[in-house]
Amino acid sequence: MKPLAALFGRRARLRWLHLIIGGALLMPYFLVGTVLVGMVNGGEPVFSSLSGQFVAFGLALPMAAVTGFFALVRPLCVAAARALCGVPPVLLADGPARTRQARVRTAGWYTLHLALGGIVSGATLTLPPFAVAVAALPFFSGLRGTWLLDGPRVLREPWALALAPFAGLAMLVALALVAAVAGQALARRAPVLLGPTPEDRLAAAERRAADLAVRNRLARELHDSVGHALSAVTLQAGAARRVLDRDPEFVREALTAIEETTRRTVGELDSVLGLLRQDGEPDDAADTAYGPGLDALDGLLAYSGVPVAYEREGDPGVVDPVVSREAYRIVQEGLSNALRHGGGDPPPVRLLIAVRERERELEIVLENPLGERPAVVRPGGGRGLRGVAERAVLLGGRTAAGASADDGVWRLTARLPLAVMARGPVPDAAGRTEERR
């Protein structure tokens, strides 16, 4: 059964159809070749000469190869190879052929496809009728009285007539074998000629890196915005519950803080999710249009759930909007850390925002007493400082975080350029900031 499946199974039939399509695509080039041969032979009919047909076939292939250099030919060839040749999609390239190497390979595949397709198509059109006529010779004497008169005398022998049905069947099997071998040859060459070139692999890697950067960016935004809001709301709700009966004024303030925090977070969440609805690559204007900046720090600090001593040096208005937005997120993450690790009574935080125009640098310092922090970190932490480091590195800045034995405080420091210096893939160093949370 396996040999029959290899010759007449579904895959073999699809590959045979693929070859027939190649023969059909060859016909325009072949007809042009016949015209050229006829001009050289003084108008003698080409189809009556076997040698003339072979010459026209040879002239058609270079013309087909030239067509294969067009960029859009590769997607069509890849689609046909995937659907009819049974080649796994991962082995074939996507998109038009942009480089010289890709176009040369595509031209080679296109020429090979049309060459084998022309041979198999010609045999498919001519051989089956001939094989059926040969197989029918013993049963229809009229066939022997017409075309066999001009054939070899051996075909008139009784033993030749007895073997004629087997000969006709053998011709059909031979045709199926030739088609199967040609189809398999095309399928094996497809990954080589239609597979991705080194440039295609590099472009695919760049697209994956860009997609990963977008996902990481959205993850950072959601982590910082929603994570901080949940920490602050949880702390405020817990504090309000403990004093619900004896301090209604504090409960009222806590509920106000919860309302303001959730309202601000919903707006930020809408902005972040808006990125998912954008088609194509966002431009620089769209890149800076979402997310709060340093001008929104007062609202963040007022309802952060942790006491903050805020100091500011310089004019935040000179800070680039992108840097301002990332600085806001860094401050938000620092406050979230203080909330998460401060237990029921979060320690006071000192925040310094210093705009140093002479050094063209924005410095952010968050400090809180080390002694107030729990000895054991709650599960689920450890990503915030890495996100802070990634934000800084993407802007061309740097961060440092850790406990200081000299003054007994936990200190998070970030130094960012006032304007965007570098934006691109996050280097390995982004994750090397000391992280003890």
N, C-alpha and C positions, 0 to 999 in steps of 0.2 A: 504493500500500500504506500510505503514511503516514496519509492520511485515514481509511482503514479501521481502522488501529491506534489512532488517536486516538478513534474512536467505539466500537470493540469490542475493543481490546487489553486486556491484563491490568490495566494501571493504570486504564483507563476502567471496567472491570468492578468493580474493588475500590472505586473512588470511587462507582460506582452503588450497590454494596452499602452503603457508608457512608451514602448518602442514604436508602436503604431503612430502615436502622437508625434514622436520624433521624425518619422517618415513623412507625416503630413507637413510638419514645419520645414522639411527639406525641399518640398516641391517647388516653392517659388525660386529658390536658388538654383535648383536643377533645371527649371525652365529657362532661366537666364543663361545657364551653361549651355543648354541645347541651342539657344539663339547664337551664342558665340561660336560654337562648333559649326553650326550651319553656315555662318558667315565665312569661316575659314574653308569649308568644303564646297563653297560655291552654291549654297542653297540645297545641297543634297539632304533628303530627310534623315534626321538623326535617329528616329525611333526604329528605322529599318536596319540600323547598323549597331551590332552589339558593342563594337569598339568605340563608336561615337557616343553611346550611352555611358560607357565607363569614363570617357574623357569629360563628358558633361558632369558626371558625378564628382570627378576629381576637381573640376573648376568650382563646383558648388560649395565644397567644404571650406576653402579660404574665405569665401564671401560670408558663410555662416560664422566663421571665427571672428570676423570683423564685427558682426552684430553682437557677439558675446561680450564685447568690450563695453557696451553700454551699461551704466550702473544699475538700471532697473531690471536687467535680465536675471540677475542672481535671485532676487526674491521670487520670481516666477519659477525658476528652476528648482529652488529649494522647496516651494510649495508642492510642485509635482513630485519631487523625490520623496518627500515625507508621505504624501498621500498614496502614491502608487508603487514606489520601490521598497517601502517598508523600512526606511532608514530612521533610526531613533532621532527625534528632534534635537536632542542635546548635542548631537554630533555635527549639526549643520549650523551655518551662520544665519544671523538675522539681519535684515535690512539690506539696502543697496550696497554694491561693491564700490567703495570710495577710494581705495588705494590701488596702486598699479599691480601689486602682487595679487590682490583679490580679483581684479579684472582679468588678469592673465589666466588665473585658475578657472574663472567662470567661462572664459572663452574656450579653454580646453574641454571643460565639461560639456558645453553647448555643442561643440564640434563633434565630440565623441558620441553624444546622444543622437545627434542627427545622422551621423555616419552609420552607427549600428541600427538606428531606426529605419534608415532608408533601405538597408540590406534586408532586414527582417520584414519590413512592409512589402518590399518587392516580392520576396519569397512567399509571403502570406497571400498576396494577390494572385500569383501565378501558379504556385506549386499545388495547392489543394485541388483546383480543377483538373490539372494534369494527373495527379495521383488518383483521383476518382475515375478518370477516363481509363487509366491503366488497369485499375482494379476491376473495371467493368468489361474489359476486353473479352474474357471467356464467355460472357453472357450476352453480349450484343455484337453480332457479326457485322452489323453496319459500321461500327467503329473501325473494325479491321479493314473494311473495304474502302476506307477514305484516307485517313492520314497515315496509316501504316504502310501504304503503298510506297511512300517516299522514305520510310524508315529502314533501319537495318534488317536484313533478311532473317537474322536470328530471332527477331520478335514474331516471325510467322511460324516458328517451330512449335509443336504441340506442348513440349515441356515448358517453353517460355510462357505460353498462354496459361498453363496450369499454375505457374508461379506469379502471374501478374497480380492477383489480389493481394498476395503477401508483399509484393513490391510496392503496390500503392499504399498499403498500410505502413510499410517501413518509411516511405517518403513523408507521410504525415507525422510519424513519430520523430523522424529526423528534424523536421521543421520545428516541432515542439521543443526538442532538445536544443536546437540552435537558439531559439527564443529564450529558453530558460537560462542557458549559459550566458547569452548577451545581457539579459536582465540582471543576473547575478553579478556580472562584471561591472555593470553600471552601479549597482548598489554598493559594491566594495570600493569603487573609486569615488563615490559621492562624498564621504567624509574628508577625503584628501583634497578634492577639487572644489567642493562647496562648503567645506568646514571653515571655522573661523581662523583667520590669519592672526599673527601676533598683535597686529594693530586692532583687530576686532576684539581680541581678548582683553587688551588694554582698555579699549572703550567700554567694554562690558564691566570691567573692574571699576572704572571710574563712575559708571552709572550706579553700581552697587554701593560704592563708597558715598556717593551723593545721597542715595536713598537712606543709607544708614545714618548719615549726618543729620538728615531731616528728622528721622525717627528719634535719634538721640536728643535733638534740640527740643522736639515736642515733649519727650519724656522729662527733660530738665524743667521745662516750663510748667508742666503739670505737677511734677514733684515739688517744685518750690512754691507755686501758688496754692495748690490744693492742700499740700502737706502742711504748710504754715497755717492755713485757715483752719484745718481740722485740729491742729494742736492748740491754737488759740481758743477756738470754740469749746473744745473739750475742757481746757483749763478754766475758762470763764463759767461754763455750765457747772462744773464740779464745785467751784468756789461758791457760786450762787446757791447751790443745793445745800451746802453745809450751813449757810447763814440765812436760809429762807425765812425762818420764824423770828429771828431777832434783829435783822438788819435789812429792812425792805429797800432802803435807799441804795445799798450796795447791790442788791439783786437787780434793781432798776438799771443801775450803771452797767452791770454785767450783761443784761439782756440787750442794752443799747450797743455794747461792744460786739456782741454776737451778731446783731442785725447789721451793723456797719461792716463787719468782717465778711459776712456771707454775701452782702450786696456787692462789695468790692471784688470778691473772689468770683462771683458769677460773671461780672463784667470781664474780668481777666480770662476766665474760662471760655467765654464766647470769642474773645480775641484769638486765643490759642487754637480753638477748634475751627475758627475761620481759615486758618492756614490749610486745613485739610480740604477745604472746599475750593481752594485756588487751583486753577488749571495752569500747568506749565510752571516755569521757574519764576518766583517772585522777584520783582526788581528791587532796587535799593530803596525806593520810596515806600513800597509796600512792606519792605523788611523793617522799616522803622516806624510804621504806622500803628503797630499793636504793642501793648504792654506799657505799664507805667514806668516813669523815670524818677530821677532824684527829686523832681518837683512834687512828687506824690509821697515823699517820705513822711511828711507830717501825719497824714492819715494812717499810714502803716504803723508808725510808732504810737499813735494815740490809742489804737485798739490792738496792739500786738500781744497783750496778755502778760507782758514782762516789763518791769520798770526800766526805763532807758534814760541815761544821761547823755544827751545829744550835743556834740560840739561840731561846729562847722567853720572851716577856714577857706577863704577865697570865694569866688563867684561860680556856683554850679551851672550858670547859664552858658559858660564857655565850653562845657563838656559836649562832645558829639552825642546826638540822640541815641545812637546804638550803644555807646559806652555808658550813657546815663541809664538806659534800660537794663543793661547787664549789671551795673552797680546796684541798682534797686534789687535785683534778684539775689545778688550776693549778700546784701544786708538782710533780706528776707530769710535766706537760708541760715545766716548766723543767728537770727532771732529764733528761728524754728529749732535750731540745735539747743539753744538755751532753754526753750520750753520743754523739749522732749527729755532733756537730761536734768531738769531742775526739780523734778518731783512736784509735790503739791504747792510748794512755795518757791517759784523760780527766782534765781539770784538776780540782782541788779546788773544791768549791762551798760558798759560805757561804749558809746559809738562816736567815732571821729571820722568826718568826711573833710578831707583837705584837698583843695584844688591848687596845685602848684604850677602856675602858668610858666614860670621860668624854666622849670624842669620838664614842662609839658607832661605832667603826670597827675593822676588822681589817686590818692591814697585812702584806703578804707581800713579802719581798725575797729574791731569789736573785742571787748574784754569783759570777762565776768570772773568773780572769785572762784578759785579752784576748789577751795574747801567746801563750797556749797554743792558741788557736783557729786552724784552717786558713784560708788566704786564700781558698780556693775552696769554696763550699757544695756539698754533694753533691746530686744531683737528687732530687726528691721532697719537698723541704722547702717551707716557706713557708706552711703552713696552721695550724701549731701556735699561733703568736702571734695569728693572727686568731681562732682558737677561744678562746684565753684572753681576748681583748678582748670577744668576744661573751658569754662567761660573766659577766664583770664587769658589762657594761652591762645584761644581763638582771636583775641583782640591784640595779641602781642604783649600781654602783661605777665604777671607772675603772682603766686600766692604762697603763703606759709601759714601753718596752723599747728598748734601744740601747746602743751603746758609749760609754763615758765617756773622753774624752781626758785628763781631770784625774788620775784614779787608775788608768787602764789596765785597766778591768774591763768586762765585759758585765753589764748589770744589768737584771733584770726586776722591776718593782714593780707590785703590785696592791693597791688599797685598796677594801675591800668593807664594806658596812654589817653590823653585827652581826645584824640581822634583815632579812628580805626587805622591800625598799622598793618595787620595781617589777618586774613580770614581764609580758612581752608581746613583740610583734614586735621584732626587733633593728633599731635605727635604722641609718642609713647610716654614722653615725660609728663604729660598731663595727669597721669595717674600716679605719679611718684611723690606727690605732696604728702608730707607726714600726716597720717590719719589714725587717730586713736579713739575714734568715737564709735 
